Amino acid sequence: MIELRHIQKVFHTPKGDIHACQDVNLTIQTGEIFGVIGYSGAGKSTLVRIINQLEKQTSGEVMIDGEDISLLNPKDLRKKRTKMGMIFQHFNLLWSRTVQKNIELPLEIAGVDKEIRKKKTRELIELVGLQGRENAYPSELSGGQKQRVGIARALANDPSLLLCDEATSALDPDTTEQILDLLKDINHKLGITIIMITHQMEVVQKICHRVAVMSEGKVVEVGRVKDIFEHPQHTVTKRFVRDISSKIDDDKQNENLKKIYPNGILLRLTFDEDISRQPIVSRVMKETTLDISIVSGNLTNTIDSSFGVLIVNVLGGTKQDYENIIQKFQDYHVIVEVI
Ligand SMILES: Nc1ncnc2c1ncn2[C@@H]1O[C@H](COP(=O)(O)OP(=O)(O)OP(=O)(O)O)[C@@H](O)[C@H]1O
C-alpha cells in the first residue's frame, strides 16, 4: 500500500515560489490501477516523481508498505527504486541498443547473470507481444512497439509498482487502446499496482479502478471511477467528464450518420473564427461536379470568437475525386476529417 501524507512541494524560482503539490493525501491499495488526472501544470508529474523519490518533497511522508521511503539512505533507496518501474510519454529508450538490449539494461545494472538475463528478457518480450522484433532498433519500431519495449524494461526487475507518466499521450487512439489492454493484462496477471498519470479521461475510464483529480497542486476529488463519472463534484472534474461525454456522443453520432448516409463520403469540416464567415462551401461547390449535401451544421459562439462544424455528404465521385475535394477544403484552411 502507498500512502502519501501531507505532501507539499515548493519550487523556489527567480520568479517566486511555485506550490506544485499542496497537502496531498492519498492512499493507493496494492494491486490497484490508480489514475491521477489533471490539466497541464496541475502537479501530476511532480507527485509521481515524489513517489519514486526522484524529487524530494518539501514536507510530508511517502509511505510504501508502512515504511517512509524518503528517510532511506541512498543505497536502500536505489534498491527500493528497482521495485518501482516507470514508463514515459516519449519512451526514453536507448537508440543504439536493440529491443532485447534495452529490456536487458536494468538487469545488467542490477548485475544479473547473463543466462538469467536472456531468459528473463525472452519472457518479457513474449509478455508484451514483441516476439520477432528482438533485434530491431527503436528507430525501426512504431510508437506502440516502442512503448511495449518501455513496459518490458520497466518490468525487468519484477517491480511491485508501475508508474506510468502520460504513457499513452503520444499514441494514436487504436494504439492507446492496445497499450491500455496490455497494462490491464499485466495488472491482472502479475498483480502489480499501477499509477497512471494522465490528462486523458479515456485512460481513466478504460483501466483505472479509482482516480484522483488534481488542480493547482491539490487533490480536489478522489474516488471510484464510476462514482466520479456519475457524480463529479469539482468544476475541473465536471470539465473532464463533460469532455469525454461529448466525445462519446460524437462517436455514436458518427456511427449513426454512416448508417443514414452509406454512399459517397462523409466529411466533418471544422471552420475557425477567421474563415467561418466566408462562403467556402459554395466556392468549393462551384469548383466541382460532385454533389455536396449538408447533413448537419453548428456554429458555436464563444465570448470573443466563433467556430463552426459542418458535416457534409459528398457523392458521385471516385476515390481520387474525394481526395481532390478534401484538398480543396484544406486549401481554404478548413480542418477536414473523414467520418
Ligand atoms: N524543477 C522545477 N522547477 C521549477 N518549477 C517546476 C519544476 N518542476 C515542475 N515545476 C512547476 O510545478 C508545477 C507543476 O508541474 P508538473 O510538471 O508537476 O505538472 P503536471 O500536472 O505534470 O503538468 P504537465 O503534464 O504539463 O507536466 C508547474 O507550475 C511547473 O512549472
The ligand as an SDF file (V2000), in Angstrom:
LIG
                    3D

 31 33  0  0  0  0  0  0  0  0999 V2000
   12.0080   21.5390  -11.4880 N   0  0  0  0  0  0  0  0  0  0  0  0
   11.0920   22.5080  -11.4320 C   0  0  0  0  0  0  0  0  0  0  0  0
   11.4260   23.7780  -11.1400 N   0  0  0  0  0  0  0  0  0  0  0  0
   10.5040   24.7480  -11.0630 C   0  0  0  0  0  0  0  0  0  0  0  0
    9.1810   24.5490  -11.2720 N   0  0  0  0  0  0  0  0  0  0  0  0
    8.7800   23.3160  -11.5650 C   0  0  0  0  0  0  0  0  0  0  0  0
    9.7070   22.2300  -11.6710 C   0  0  0  0  0  0  0  0  0  0  0  0
    9.0130   21.1090  -11.9880 N   0  0  0  0  0  0  0  0  0  0  0  0
    7.7170   21.4790  -12.0810 C   0  0  0  0  0  0  0  0  0  0  0  0
    7.5670   22.8010  -11.8360 N   0  0  0  0  0  0  0  0  0  0  0  0
    6.3070   23.5590  -11.8070 C   0  0  0  0  0  0  0  0  0  0  0  0
    5.4140   22.8950  -10.9300 O   0  0  0  0  0  0  0  0  0  0  0  0
    4.0810   22.9280  -11.4300 C   0  0  0  0  0  0  0  0  0  0  0  0
    3.5630   21.5190  -11.5970 C   0  0  0  0  0  0  0  0  0  0  0  0
    4.2970   20.8960  -12.6490 O   0  0  0  0  0  0  0  0  0  0  0  0
    4.0930   19.3770  -13.0740 P   0  0  0  0  0  0  0  0  0  0  0  0
    5.0300   19.0800  -14.2050 O   0  0  0  0  0  0  0  0  0  0  0  0
    4.1660   18.5220  -11.8730 O   0  0  0  0  0  0  0  0  0  0  0  0
    2.5960   19.4140  -13.6040 O   0  0  0  0  0  0  0  0  0  0  0  0
    1.8260   18.3590  -14.4950 P   0  0  0  0  0  0  0  0  0  0  0  0
    0.4500   18.2760  -13.9620 O   0  0  0  0  0  0  0  0  0  0  0  0
    2.5980   17.1000  -14.5830 O   0  0  0  0  0  0  0  0  0  0  0  0
    1.7670   19.0730  -15.8980 O   0  0  0  0  0  0  0  0  0  0  0  0
    2.4140   18.6180  -17.2910 P   0  0  0  0  0  0  0  0  0  0  0  0
    1.5730   17.4950  -17.7680 O   0  0  0  0  0  0  0  0  0  0  0  0
    2.3010   19.8420  -18.1470 O   0  0  0  0  0  0  0  0  0  0  0  0
    3.8340   18.2350  -16.9930 O   0  0  0  0  0  0  0  0  0  0  0  0
    4.1580   23.7010  -12.7490 C   0  0  0  0  0  0  0  0  0  0  0  0
    3.8260   25.0470  -12.4770 O   0  0  0  0  0  0  0  0  0  0  0  0
    5.6020   23.5720  -13.1490 C   0  0  0  0  0  0  0  0  0  0  0  0
    6.0140   24.6840  -13.9140 O   0  0  0  0  0  0  0  0  0  0  0  0
  1  2  1  0
  2  3  1  0
  2  7  2  0
  3  4  2  0
  4  5  1  0
  5  6  2  0
  6  7  1  0
  6 10  1  0
  7  8  1  0
  8  9  2  0
  9 10  1  0
 10 11  1  0
 11 12  1  0
 11 30  1  0
 12 13  1  0
 13 14  1  0
 13 28  1  0
 14 15  1  0
 15 16  1  0
 16 17  2  0
 16 18  1  0
 16 19  1  0
 19 20  1  0
 20 21  2  0
 20 22  1  0
 20 23  1  0
 23 24  1  0
 24 25  2  0
 24 26  1  0
 24 27  1  0
 28 29  1  0
 28 30  1  0
 30 31  1  0
M  END
$$$$
